[in-house]
Amino acid sequence: MSLVHNERTKLTATLLNNVAVAMFITGGIGPTVSLSYGLPGPTGGWSALGITTIWILGGSAIHYMARLLLKGLKP
């Protein structure tokens, strides 16, 4: 039974890590590339650096949750 549990845990951790990577690319790399090409950036009173920081911190938090989830693997 622990084999099934471990595989499900690893699958869930992989899902969370993929969401974290998507957040990093969407909010971290995307605005940086758009600003480097002179395209319009985010509006609404927030700076591009502030929004990028929020997205990167969110992705980092989800990645950390995935790492914590892997601590629940059974021997």
PDB file of N, CA, C and O in Angstrom:
ATOM      1  N   MET A   1       0.810  -1.192   0.000  1.00  0.00           N
ATOM      2  CA  MET A   1       0.000   0.000   0.000  1.00  0.00           C
ATOM      3  C   MET A   1       0.856   1.261   0.000  1.00  0.00           C
ATOM      4  O   MET A   1       0.431   2.293  -0.520  1.00  0.00           O
ATOM      5  N   SER A   2       2.043   1.197   0.569  1.00  0.00           N
ATOM      6  CA  SER A   2       2.884   2.394   0.603  1.00  0.00           C
ATOM      7  C   SER A   2       3.416   2.744  -0.785  1.00  0.00           C
ATOM      8  O   SER A   2       3.743   3.902  -1.046  1.00  0.00           O
ATOM      9  N   LEU A   3       3.505   1.760  -1.672  1.00  0.00           N
ATOM     10  CA  LEU A   3       3.943   2.050  -3.033  1.00  0.00           C
ATOM     11  C   LEU A   3       2.936   2.943  -3.746  1.00  0.00           C
ATOM     12  O   LEU A   3       3.319   3.906  -4.411  1.00  0.00           O
ATOM     13  N   VAL A   4       1.671   2.634  -3.613  1.00  0.00           N
ATOM     14  CA  VAL A   4       0.624   3.449  -4.233  1.00  0.00           C
ATOM     15  C   VAL A   4       0.608   4.841  -3.601  1.00  0.00           C
ATOM     16  O   VAL A   4       0.480   5.847  -4.298  1.00  0.00           O
ATOM     17  N   HIS A   5       0.736   4.886  -2.292  1.00  0.00           N
ATOM     18  CA  HIS A   5       0.764   6.173  -1.588  1.00  0.00           C
ATOM     19  C   HIS A   5       1.936   7.018  -2.074  1.00  0.00           C
ATOM     20  O   HIS A   5       1.771   8.207  -2.347  1.00  0.00           O
ATOM     21  N   ASN A   6       3.109   6.420  -2.184  1.00  0.00           N
ATOM     22  CA  ASN A   6       4.287   7.156  -2.627  1.00  0.00           C
ATOM     23  C   ASN A   6       4.125   7.688  -4.047  1.00  0.00           C
ATOM     24  O   ASN A   6       4.493   8.829  -4.329  1.00  0.00           O
ATOM     25  N   GLU A   7       3.586   6.882  -4.927  1.00  0.00           N
ATOM     26  CA  GLU A   7       3.411   7.320  -6.312  1.00  0.00           C
ATOM     27  C   GLU A   7       2.396   8.448  -6.407  1.00  0.00           C
ATOM     28  O   GLU A   7       2.593   9.390  -7.175  1.00  0.00           O
ATOM     29  N   ARG A   8       1.314   8.368  -5.641  1.00  0.00           N
ATOM     30  CA  ARG A   8       0.331   9.450  -5.642  1.00  0.00           C
ATOM     31  C   ARG A   8       0.922  10.732  -5.063  1.00  0.00           C
ATOM     32  O   ARG A   8       0.652  11.829  -5.551  1.00  0.00           O
ATOM     33  N   THR A   9       1.724  10.579  -4.029  1.00  0.00           N
ATOM     34  CA  THR A   9       2.368  11.741  -3.428  1.00  0.00           C
ATOM     35  C   THR A   9       3.331  12.390  -4.411  1.00  0.00           C
ATOM     36  O   THR A   9       3.369  13.615  -4.530  1.00  0.00           O
ATOM     37  N   LYS A  10       4.111  11.570  -5.120  1.00  0.00           N
ATOM     38  CA  LYS A  10       5.049  12.110  -6.106  1.00  0.00           C
ATOM     39  C   LYS A  10       4.314  12.785  -7.262  1.00  0.00           C
ATOM     40  O   LYS A  10       4.765  13.810  -7.773  1.00  0.00           O
ATOM     41  N   LEU A  11       3.190  12.215  -7.672  1.00  0.00           N
ATOM     42  CA  LEU A  11       2.407  12.805  -8.754  1.00  0.00           C
ATOM     43  C   LEU A  11       1.839  14.161  -8.336  1.00  0.00           C
ATOM     44  O   LEU A  11       1.848  15.110  -9.121  1.00  0.00           O
ATOM     45  N   THR A  12       1.354  14.249  -7.121  1.00  0.00           N
ATOM     46  CA  THR A  12       0.824  15.520  -6.617  1.00  0.00           C
ATOM     47  C   THR A  12       1.937  16.558  -6.487  1.00  0.00           C
ATOM     48  O   THR A  12       1.738  17.727  -6.817  1.00  0.00           O
ATOM     49  N   ALA A  13       3.100  16.136  -6.008  1.00  0.00           N
ATOM     50  CA  ALA A  13       4.226  17.058  -5.885  1.00  0.00           C
ATOM     51  C   ALA A  13       4.681  17.547  -7.264  1.00  0.00           C
ATOM     52  O   ALA A  13       5.066  18.707  -7.416  1.00  0.00           O
ATOM     53  N   THR A  14       4.638  16.670  -8.261  1.00  0.00           N
ATOM     54  CA  THR A  14       4.998  17.065  -9.618  1.00  0.00           C
ATOM     55  C   THR A  14       4.013  18.086 -10.160  1.00  0.00           C
ATOM     56  O   THR A  14       4.408  19.058 -10.804  1.00  0.00           O
ATOM     57  N   LEU A  15       2.726  17.864  -9.897  1.00  0.00           N
ATOM     58  CA  LEU A  15       1.704  18.817 -10.326  1.00  0.00           C
ATOM     59  C   LEU A  15       1.959  20.189  -9.705  1.00  0.00           C
ATOM     60  O   LEU A  15       1.932  21.201 -10.404  1.00  0.00           O
ATOM     61  N   LEU A  16       2.203  20.226  -8.404  1.00  0.00           N
ATOM     62  CA  LEU A  16       2.462  21.499  -7.727  1.00  0.00           C
ATOM     63  C   LEU A  16       3.709  22.176  -8.271  1.00  0.00           C
ATOM     64  O   LEU A  16       3.728  23.395  -8.445  1.00  0.00           O
ATOM     65  N   ASN A  17       4.746  21.398  -8.540  1.00  0.00           N
ATOM     66  CA  ASN A  17       5.975  21.971  -9.061  1.00  0.00           C
ATOM     67  C   ASN A  17       5.758  22.539 -10.459  1.00  0.00           C
ATOM     68  O   ASN A  17       6.315  23.586 -10.791  1.00  0.00           O
ATOM     69  N   ASN A  18       4.953  21.860 -11.288  1.00  0.00           N
ATOM     70  CA  ASN A  18       4.665  22.381 -12.622  1.00  0.00           C
ATOM     71  C   ASN A  18       3.880  23.685 -12.554  1.00  0.00           C
ATOM     72  O   ASN A  18       4.108  24.587 -13.360  1.00  0.00           O
ATOM     73  N   VAL A  19       2.962  23.793 -11.604  1.00  0.00           N
ATOM     74  CA  VAL A  19       2.236  25.052 -11.408  1.00  0.00           C
ATOM     75  C   VAL A  19       3.212  26.151 -10.976  1.00  0.00           C
ATOM     76  O   VAL A  19       3.096  27.293 -11.420  1.00  0.00           O
ATOM     77  N   ALA A  20       4.163  25.812 -10.121  1.00  0.00           N
ATOM     78  CA  ALA A  20       5.152  26.790  -9.671  1.00  0.00           C
ATOM     79  C   ALA A  20       6.008  27.274 -10.838  1.00  0.00           C
ATOM     80  O   ALA A  20       6.300  28.465 -10.942  1.00  0.00           O
ATOM     81  N   VAL A  21       6.407  26.367 -11.706  1.00  0.00           N
ATOM     82  CA  VAL A  21       7.210  26.747 -12.875  1.00  0.00           C
ATOM     83  C   VAL A  21       6.398  27.643 -13.807  1.00  0.00           C
ATOM     84  O   VAL A  21       6.919  28.627 -14.333  1.00  0.00           O
ATOM     85  N   ALA A  22       5.128  27.306 -14.014  1.00  0.00           N
ATOM     86  CA  ALA A  22       4.267  28.129 -14.866  1.00  0.00           C
ATOM     87  C   ALA A  22       4.098  29.530 -14.291  1.00  0.00           C
ATOM     88  O   ALA A  22       4.091  30.511 -15.034  1.00  0.00           O
ATOM     89  N   MET A  23       3.961  29.625 -12.965  1.00  0.00           N
ATOM     90  CA  MET A  23       3.853  30.937 -12.338  1.00  0.00           C
ATOM     91  C   MET A  23       5.138  31.737 -12.511  1.00  0.00           C
ATOM     92  O   MET A  23       5.092  32.939 -12.771  1.00  0.00           O
ATOM     93  N   PHE A  24       6.276  31.081 -12.369  1.00  0.00           N
ATOM     94  CA  PHE A  24       7.551  31.767 -12.524  1.00  0.00           C
ATOM     95  C   PHE A  24       7.706  32.298 -13.945  1.00  0.00           C
ATOM     96  O   PHE A  24       8.135  33.435 -14.141  1.00  0.00           O
ATOM     97  N   ILE A  25       7.360  31.483 -14.930  1.00  0.00           N
ATOM     98  CA  ILE A  25       7.509  31.910 -16.322  1.00  0.00           C
ATOM     99  C   ILE A  25       6.501  33.004 -16.661  1.00  0.00           C
ATOM    100  O   ILE A  25       6.855  34.003 -17.288  1.00  0.00           O
ATOM    101  N   THR A  26       5.253  32.820 -16.252  1.00  0.00           N
ATOM    102  CA  THR A  26       4.215  33.791 -16.574  1.00  0.00           C
ATOM    103  C   THR A  26       4.474  35.142 -15.929  1.00  0.00           C
ATOM    104  O   THR A  26       4.396  36.177 -16.591  1.00  0.00           O
ATOM    105  N   GLY A  27       4.776  35.132 -14.658  1.00  0.00           N
ATOM    106  CA  GLY A  27       4.918  36.392 -13.939  1.00  0.00           C
ATOM    107  C   GLY A  27       6.329  36.902 -13.813  1.00  0.00           C
ATOM    108  O   GLY A  27       6.537  38.082 -13.532  1.00  0.00           O
ATOM    109  N   GLY A  28       7.298  36.042 -14.013  1.00  0.00           N
ATOM    110  CA  GLY A  28       8.683  36.466 -13.851  1.00  0.00           C
ATOM    111  C   GLY A  28       9.377  36.778 -15.158  1.00  0.00           C
ATOM    112  O   GLY A  28       9.959  37.849 -15.326  1.00  0.00           O
ATOM    113  N   ILE A  29       9.312  35.849 -16.069  1.00  0.00           N
ATOM    114  CA  ILE A  29      10.035  36.019 -17.324  1.00  0.00           C
ATOM    115  C   ILE A  29       9.200  36.813 -18.330  1.00  0.00           C
ATOM    116  O   ILE A  29       9.737  37.628 -19.080  1.00  0.00           O
ATOM    117  N   GLY A  30       7.880  36.573 -18.345  1.00  0.00           N
ATOM    118  CA  GLY A  30       7.011  37.259 -19.306  1.00  0.00           C
ATOM    119  C   GLY A  30       7.095  38.773 -19.256  1.00  0.00           C
ATOM    120  O   GLY A  30       7.375  39.393 -20.282  1.00  0.00           O
ATOM    121  N   PRO A  31       6.861  39.401 -18.098  1.00  0.00           N
ATOM    122  CA  PRO A  31       6.960  40.863 -18.035  1.00  0.00           C
ATOM    123  C   PRO A  31       8.369  41.388 -18.337  1.00  0.00           C
ATOM    124  O   PRO A  31       8.519  42.460 -18.923  1.00  0.00           O
ATOM    125  N   THR A  32       9.373  40.655 -17.949  1.00  0.00           N
ATOM    126  CA  THR A  32      10.741  41.084 -18.228  1.00  0.00           C
ATOM    127  C   THR A  32      10.995  41.128 -19.724  1.00  0.00           C
ATOM    128  O   THR A  32      11.582  42.084 -20.231  1.00  0.00           O
ATOM    129  N   VAL A  33      10.557  40.100 -20.427  1.00  0.00           N
ATOM    130  CA  VAL A  33      10.738  40.067 -21.882  1.00  0.00           C
ATOM    131  C   VAL A  33       9.905  41.158 -22.539  1.00  0.00           C
ATOM    132  O   VAL A  33      10.388  41.828 -23.452  1.00  0.00           O
ATOM    133  N   SER A  34       8.661  41.353 -22.094  1.00  0.00           N
ATOM    134  CA  SER A  34       7.813  42.370 -22.720  1.00  0.00           C
ATOM    135  C   SER A  34       8.392  43.771 -22.511  1.00  0.00           C
ATOM    136  O   SER A  34       8.352  44.597 -23.422  1.00  0.00           O
ATOM    137  N   LEU A  35       8.921  44.038 -21.336  1.00  0.00           N
ATOM    138  CA  LEU A  35       9.522  45.352 -21.087  1.00  0.00           C
ATOM    139  C   LEU A  35      10.803  45.551 -21.891  1.00  0.00           C
ATOM    140  O   LEU A  35      11.107  46.669 -22.307  1.00  0.00           O
ATOM    141  N   SER A  36      11.555  44.475 -22.109  1.00  0.00           N
ATOM    142  CA  SER A  36      12.791  44.609 -22.874  1.00  0.00           C
ATOM    143  C   SER A  36      12.511  44.916 -24.346  1.00  0.00           C
ATOM    144  O   SER A  36      13.355  45.498 -25.029  1.00  0.00           O
ATOM    145  N   TYR A  37      11.322  44.526 -24.841  1.00  0.00           N
ATOM    146  CA  TYR A  37      10.932  44.839 -26.216  1.00  0.00           C
ATOM    147  C   TYR A  37      10.111  46.121 -26.305  1.00  0.00           C
ATOM    148  O   TYR A  37       9.677  46.500 -27.393  1.00  0.00           O
ATOM    149  N   GLY A  38       9.897  46.782 -25.194  1.00  0.00           N
ATOM    150  CA  GLY A  38       9.169  48.040 -25.190  1.00  0.00           C
ATOM    151  C   GLY A  38       7.663  47.876 -25.302  1.00  0.00           C
ATOM    152  O   GLY A  38       6.965  48.834 -25.636  1.00  0.00           O
ATOM    153  N   LEU A  39       7.151  46.695 -25.032  1.00  0.00           N
ATOM    154  CA  LEU A  39       5.713  46.461 -25.075  1.00  0.00           C
ATOM    155  C   LEU A  39       5.071  47.016 -23.810  1.00  0.00           C
ATOM    156  O   LEU A  39       5.746  47.179 -22.793  1.00  0.00           O
ATOM    157  N   PRO A  40       3.770  47.309 -23.864  1.00  0.00           N
ATOM    158  CA  PRO A  40       3.125  47.853 -22.658  1.00  0.00           C
ATOM    159  C   PRO A  40       3.147  46.854 -21.505  1.00  0.00           C
ATOM    160  O   PRO A  40       2.905  45.661 -21.687  1.00  0.00           O
ATOM    161  N   GLY A  41       3.435  47.355 -20.351  1.00  0.00           N
ATOM    162  CA  GLY A  41       3.507  46.502 -19.171  1.00  0.00           C
ATOM    163  C   GLY A  41       2.216  46.515 -18.387  1.00  0.00           C
ATOM    164  O   GLY A  41       1.203  47.034 -18.856  1.00  0.00           O
ATOM    165  N   PRO A  42       2.245  45.948 -17.199  1.00  0.00           N
ATOM    166  CA  PRO A  42       1.042  45.904 -16.367  1.00  0.00           C
ATOM    167  C   PRO A  42       0.650  47.301 -15.898  1.00  0.00           C
ATOM    168  O   PRO A  42       1.502  48.170 -15.711  1.00  0.00           O
ATOM    169  N   THR A  43      -0.642  47.501 -15.712  1.00  0.00           N
ATOM    170  CA  THR A  43      -1.136  48.796 -15.249  1.00  0.00           C
ATOM    171  C   THR A  43      -1.910  48.603 -13.957  1.00  0.00           C
ATOM    172  O   THR A  43      -1.941  47.505 -13.403  1.00  0.00           O
ATOM    173  N   GLY A  44      -2.519  49.648 -13.490  1.00  0.00           N
ATOM    174  CA  GLY A  44      -3.331  49.563 -12.281  1.00  0.00           C
ATOM    175  C   GLY A  44      -2.588  50.038 -11.051  1.00  0.00           C
ATOM    176  O   GLY A  44      -2.965  49.676  -9.936  1.00  0.00           O
ATOM    177  N   GLY A  45      -1.553  50.831 -11.212  1.00  0.00           N
ATOM    178  CA  GLY A  45      -0.833  51.362 -10.068  1.00  0.00           C
ATOM    179  C   GLY A  45       0.306  50.493  -9.579  1.00  0.00           C
ATOM    180  O   GLY A  45       1.063  50.905  -8.700  1.00  0.00           O
ATOM    181  N   TRP A  46       0.441  49.305 -10.128  1.00  0.00           N
ATOM    182  CA  TRP A  46       1.523  48.416  -9.715  1.00  0.00           C
ATOM    183  C   TRP A  46       2.687  48.554 -10.687  1.00  0.00           C
ATOM    184  O   TRP A  46       2.488  48.708 -11.892  1.00  0.00           O
ATOM    185  N   SER A  47       3.882  48.497 -10.162  1.00  0.00           N
ATOM    186  CA  SER A  47       5.037  48.508 -11.052  1.00  0.00           C
ATOM    187  C   SER A  47       5.296  47.096 -11.564  1.00  0.00           C
ATOM    188  O   SER A  47       4.844  46.117 -10.971  1.00  0.00           O
ATOM    189  N   ALA A  48       6.019  47.005 -12.657  1.00  0.00           N
ATOM    190  CA  ALA A  48       6.341  45.694 -13.227  1.00  0.00           C
ATOM    191  C   ALA A  48       7.174  44.886 -12.234  1.00  0.00           C
ATOM    192  O   ALA A  48       7.009  43.671 -12.127  1.00  0.00           O
ATOM    193  N   LEU A  49       8.055  45.551 -11.517  1.00  0.00           N
ATOM    194  CA  LEU A  49       8.890  44.850 -10.537  1.00  0.00           C
ATOM    195  C   LEU A  49       8.046  44.296  -9.395  1.00  0.00           C
ATOM    196  O   LEU A  49       8.305  43.193  -8.914  1.00  0.00           O
ATOM    197  N   GLY A  50       7.043  45.044  -8.959  1.00  0.00           N
ATOM    198  CA  GLY A  50       6.179  44.576  -7.877  1.00  0.00           C
ATOM    199  C   GLY A  50       5.371  43.360  -8.280  1.00  0.00           C
ATOM    200  O   GLY A  50       5.270  42.395  -7.522  1.00  0.00           O
ATOM    201  N   ILE A  51       4.800  43.403  -9.462  1.00  0.00           N
ATOM    202  CA  ILE A  51       4.001  42.268  -9.938  1.00  0.00           C
ATOM    203  C   ILE A  51       4.891  41.045 -10.160  1.00  0.00           C
ATOM    204  O   ILE A  51       4.524  39.926  -9.803  1.00  0.00           O
ATOM    205  N   THR A  52       6.052  41.268 -10.747  1.00  0.00           N
ATOM    206  CA  THR A  52       6.985  40.160 -10.973  1.00  0.00           C
ATOM    207  C   THR A  52       7.399  39.523  -9.657  1.00  0.00           C
ATOM    208  O   THR A  52       7.480  38.299  -9.557  1.00  0.00           O
ATOM    209  N   THR A  53       7.660  40.338  -8.653  1.00  0.00           N
ATOM    210  CA  THR A  53       8.049  39.822  -7.345  1.00  0.00           C
ATOM    211  C   THR A  53       6.941  38.976  -6.728  1.00  0.00           C
ATOM    212  O   THR A  53       7.210  37.922  -6.151  1.00  0.00           O
ATOM    213  N   ILE A  54       5.703  39.432  -6.848  1.00  0.00           N
ATOM    214  CA  ILE A  54       4.569  38.670  -6.297  1.00  0.00           C
ATOM    215  C   ILE A  54       4.457  37.317  -6.983  1.00  0.00           C
ATOM    216  O   ILE A  54       4.274  36.302  -6.310  1.00  0.00           O
ATOM    217  N   TRP A  55       4.562  37.281  -8.305  1.00  0.00           N
ATOM    218  CA  TRP A  55       4.454  36.017  -9.046  1.00  0.00           C
ATOM    219  C   TRP A  55       5.594  35.066  -8.695  1.00  0.00           C
ATOM    220  O   TRP A  55       5.373  33.867  -8.527  1.00  0.00           O
ATOM    221  N   ILE A  56       6.807  35.593  -8.582  1.00  0.00           N
ATOM    222  CA  ILE A  56       7.951  34.733  -8.251  1.00  0.00           C
ATOM    223  C   ILE A  56       7.824  34.201  -6.824  1.00  0.00           C
ATOM    224  O   ILE A  56       8.113  33.030  -6.579  1.00  0.00           O
ATOM    225  N   LEU A  57       7.401  35.033  -5.888  1.00  0.00           N
ATOM    226  CA  LEU A  57       7.217  34.559  -4.514  1.00  0.00           C
ATOM    227  C   LEU A  57       6.096  33.529  -4.430  1.00  0.00           C
ATOM    228  O   LEU A  57       6.196  32.560  -3.677  1.00  0.00           O
ATOM    229  N   GLY A  58       5.032  33.735  -5.201  1.00  0.00           N
ATOM    230  CA  GLY A  58       3.949  32.749  -5.228  1.00  0.00           C
ATOM    231  C   GLY A  58       4.416  31.415  -5.783  1.00  0.00           C
ATOM    232  O   GLY A  58       4.094  30.361  -5.236  1.00  0.00           O
ATOM    233  N   GLY A  59       5.178  31.461  -6.874  1.00  0.00           N
ATOM    234  CA  GLY A  59       5.730  30.228  -7.438  1.00  0.00           C
ATOM    235  C   GLY A  59       6.688  29.534  -6.487  1.00  0.00           C
ATOM    236  O   GLY A  59       6.706  28.307  -6.392  1.00  0.00           O
ATOM    237  N   SER A  60       7.481  30.324  -5.786  1.00  0.00           N
ATOM    238  CA  SER A  60       8.414  29.745  -4.819  1.00  0.00           C
ATOM    239  C   SER A  60       7.671  29.081  -3.661  1.00  0.00           C
ATOM    240  O   SER A  60       8.079  28.026  -3.174  1.00  0.00           O
ATOM    241  N   ALA A  61       6.580  29.706  -3.226  1.00  0.00           N
ATOM    242  CA  ALA A  61       5.791  29.128  -2.133  1.00  0.00           C
ATOM    243  C   ALA A  61       5.161  27.796  -2.551  1.00  0.00           C
ATOM    244  O   ALA A  61       5.146  26.845  -1.770  1.00  0.00           O
ATOM    245  N   ILE A  62       4.646  27.727  -3.768  1.00  0.00           N
ATOM    246  CA  ILE A  62       4.045  26.479  -4.242  1.00  0.00           C
ATOM    247  C   ILE A  62       5.116  25.407  -4.419  1.00  0.00           C
ATOM    248  O   ILE A  62       4.876  24.237  -4.125  1.00  0.00           O
ATOM    249  N   HIS A  63       6.288  25.797  -4.896  1.00  0.00           N
ATOM    250  CA  HIS A  63       7.392  24.833  -5.019  1.00  0.00           C
ATOM    251  C   HIS A  63       7.781  24.288  -3.653  1.00  0.00           C
ATOM    252  O   HIS A  63       8.048  23.095  -3.510  1.00  0.00           O
ATOM    253  N   TYR A  64       7.813  25.156  -2.655  1.00  0.00           N
ATOM    254  CA  TYR A  64       8.152  24.723  -1.298  1.00  0.00           C
ATOM    255  C   TYR A  64       7.088  23.771  -0.744  1.00  0.00           C
ATOM    256  O   TYR A  64       7.410  22.823  -0.027  1.00  0.00           O
ATOM    257  N   MET A  65       5.818  24.027  -1.081  1.00  0.00           N
ATOM    258  CA  MET A  65       4.751  23.117  -0.659  1.00  0.00           C
ATOM    259  C   MET A  65       4.958  21.733  -1.266  1.00  0.00           C
ATOM    260  O   MET A  65       4.718  20.722  -0.606  1.00  0.00           O
ATOM    261  N   ALA A  66       5.400  21.685  -2.513  1.00  0.00           N
ATOM    262  CA  ALA A  66       5.665  20.396  -3.156  1.00  0.00           C
ATOM    263  C   ALA A  66       6.800  19.667  -2.446  1.00  0.00           C
ATOM    264  O   ALA A  66       6.748  18.451  -2.260  1.00  0.00           O
ATOM    265  N   ARG A  67       7.826  20.418  -2.050  1.00  0.00           N
ATOM    266  CA  ARG A  67       8.940  19.792  -1.325  1.00  0.00           C
ATOM    267  C   ARG A  67       8.484  19.246   0.026  1.00  0.00           C
ATOM    268  O   ARG A  67       8.911  18.171   0.447  1.00  0.00           O
ATOM    269  N   LEU A  68       7.614  19.999   0.702  1.00  0.00           N
ATOM    270  CA  LEU A  68       7.093  19.520   1.984  1.00  0.00           C
ATOM    271  C   LEU A  68       6.232  18.279   1.799  1.00  0.00           C
ATOM    272  O   LEU A  68       6.238  17.384   2.644  1.00  0.00           O
ATOM    273  N   LEU A  69       5.505  18.227   0.717  1.00  0.00           N
ATOM    274  CA  LEU A  69       4.651  17.080   0.435  1.00  0.00           C
ATOM    275  C   LEU A  69       5.494  15.804   0.267  1.00  0.00           C
ATOM    276  O   LEU A  69       5.071  14.721   0.670  1.00  0.00           O
ATOM    277  N   LEU A  70       6.663  15.938  -0.320  1.00  0.00           N
ATOM    278  CA  LEU A  70       7.534  14.775  -0.539  1.00  0.00           C
ATOM    279  C   LEU A  70       8.098  14.215   0.770  1.00  0.00           C
ATOM    280  O   LEU A  70       8.566  13.077   0.806  1.00  0.00           O
ATOM    281  N   LYS A  71       8.056  15.003   1.832  1.00  0.00           N
ATOM    282  CA  LYS A  71       8.525  14.483   3.121  1.00  0.00           C
ATOM    283  C   LYS A  71       7.583  13.424   3.676  1.00  0.00           C
ATOM    284  O   LYS A  71       7.941  12.696   4.602  1.00  0.00           O
ATOM    285  N   GLY A  72       6.374  13.334   3.112  1.00  0.00           N
ATOM    286  CA  GLY A  72       5.402  12.354   3.565  1.00  0.00           C
ATOM    287  C   GLY A  72       5.547  11.000   2.906  1.00  0.00           C
ATOM    288  O   GLY A  72       4.696  10.132   3.103  1.00  0.00           O
ATOM    289  N   LEU A  73       6.604  10.791   2.125  1.00  0.00           N
ATOM    290  CA  LEU A  73       6.809   9.481   1.481  1.00  0.00           C
ATOM    291  C   LEU A  73       7.097   8.422   2.530  1.00  0.00           C
ATOM    292  O   LEU A  73       7.804   8.666   3.508  1.00  0.00           O
ATOM    293  N   LYS A  74       6.535   7.240   2.308  1.00  0.00           N
ATOM    294  CA  LYS A  74       6.715   6.136   3.252  1.00  0.00           C
ATOM    295  C   LYS A  74       7.838   5.224   2.763  1.00  0.00           C
ATOM    296  O   LYS A  74       7.971   4.979   1.564  1.00  0.00           O
ATOM    297  N   PRO A  75       8.643   4.723   3.702  1.00  0.00           N
ATOM    298  CA  PRO A  75       9.743   3.837   3.293  1.00  0.00           C
ATOM    299  C   PRO A  75       9.265   2.471   2.814  1.00  0.00           C
ATOM    300  O   PRO A  75      10.080   1.627   2.442  1.00  0.00           O
TER     301      PRO A  75
END
